[in-house]
Amino acid sequence: MKEYKVISWKPRLTNNNQKLEDSLNEYARNGWRVVHIAENTTRIVFERDKNR
């Protein structure tokens, strides 16, 4: 079974790419995998196995 998490990314003026990269890496360390990044919004959908 899978579980999902949706986050809203808030772009900032400074170090935006680095902060996004750090956030994505943190989720990956916790077993989350990006399955979708919305083009016209700032939403990122993650997925992971629920019974891991």
C-alpha angles and dihedrals in degrees: 000000000000131000126201137209127194120198131184112224115213111208115222132192100243130051090350096150093047093049091049091049091049091050093049091049091050092053090047091054087055092054099262122138125198110242100168141012112192113230101211098035136044097248124127122191120208130190135194139162109274095210098048 
